[in-house]
Amino acid sequence: MERPIYDSFEKPPYDFADEESAVSDCESGVSGGETAFDEGGDLIQSRFVRGLGSQGLKPEVVAVRRNGCSSVMARARIHSFQIFERAVAKLCGGNANVNYAWYGASGKEEIADIIQHGFGHAHCHGLRLSPEDSPLESVKSSVVDKDGLRHLLLCRVILGRTEVVPRGSNQCRSSSEGYDSGVDSISDPKEYVIWCNHINTHVLPEYVLSFRLPSLKGHVKIGEPLRPSSPWMPFPTLISVLSKILPPPDIAFIAKFHKDYREKRISRHELIQKVRLIAGDKLLVSVIKSFRTKKIPASFKQTR
């Protein structure tokens, strides 16, 4: 029996899950109507469409669902978020710097897992999110499912005091106790970085947005994954090369995800997304290019 897609999200009059699927713990108060837009969904949709429209992209939003948070654990997460928000505000002169941000999911299953268990160990170098008005990077990280849909989580995020963290950086914690999170730019951020020790206390998923995005000539092919397991870079070889660059805990995670893929526990798309999150696109591109010339760039060699 297929598992419900959004176990803790309020249902519209119809659901993506099979009719025989188990009932969600958050039954919707919505009745009648023909759309899957919850209260506030129109505003979220318009801001999302406007954010991609500035890049010349025209998404078709299919559904916006609100996290009902009716389970005991969900309410506990809200309470925890509020406690940390007050604590950060106290340290920041009364302002915890709370913003909304997008997370690009690798599929419906990942969303269900995040809602039920929180964000996982794949984000050991920090959770990358996009500001609400600039969703493009999270859209790039999302993966098309069998129905042609992509899914983003809109989360409330405690940023606190931010520091600049360049994109592609392998930094895995704040540079000092004086910072709570990272941004790629102080004046015009396009990426937020929430460190791994904060991802389940400083990030609260509130909505899931499902959409289609037609391929447009002249634009980056959104969501096209790197292909480290292609014939010219076998995945075991990639792991071997990365083991000379990344710390052992990162390699252990990558090896585990590869094992899960071989045992059909996760999809190929999920495997690639997880490796991208751990290693970073900049490093992967450099390693794959270097493999073709049989040379690892000195700048990426492990120094410890």
HELIX and SHEET records of a PDB file:
HELIX    1   1 GLY A   41  GLY A   53  1                                  13    
HELIX    2   2 VAL A   72  LEU A   91  1                                  20    
HELIX    3   3 LYS A  108  HIS A  117  1                                  10    
HELIX    4   4 HIS A  121  HIS A  123  5                                   3    
HELIX    5   5 LEU A  136  SER A  141  1                                   6    
HELIX    6   6 PHE A  235  LEU A  242  1                                   8    
HELIX    7   7 PRO A  248  ARG A  262  1                                  15    
HELIX    8   8 ARG A  268  ALA A  279  1                                  12    
HELIX    9   9 ASP A  281  ARG A  292  1                                  12    
HELIX   10  10 ALA A  298  PHE A  300  5                                   3    
SHEET    1   A 9 ALA A  36  PHE A  37  0                                        
SHEET    2   A 9 GLU A  60  ARG A  66  1                                        
SHEET    3   A 9 VAL A 203  ARG A 212 -1                                        
SHEET    4   A 9 ARG A 150  ILE A 158 -1                                        
SHEET    5   A 9 VAL A  98  GLY A 104 -1                                        
SHEET    6   A 9 LEU A 127  PRO A 131 -1                                        
SHEET    7   A 9 TYR A 192  ILE A 194 -1                                        
SHEET    8   A 9 SER A 181  VAL A 183 -1                                        
SHEET    9   A 9 THR A 162  VAL A 164  1                                        
END                                                                             
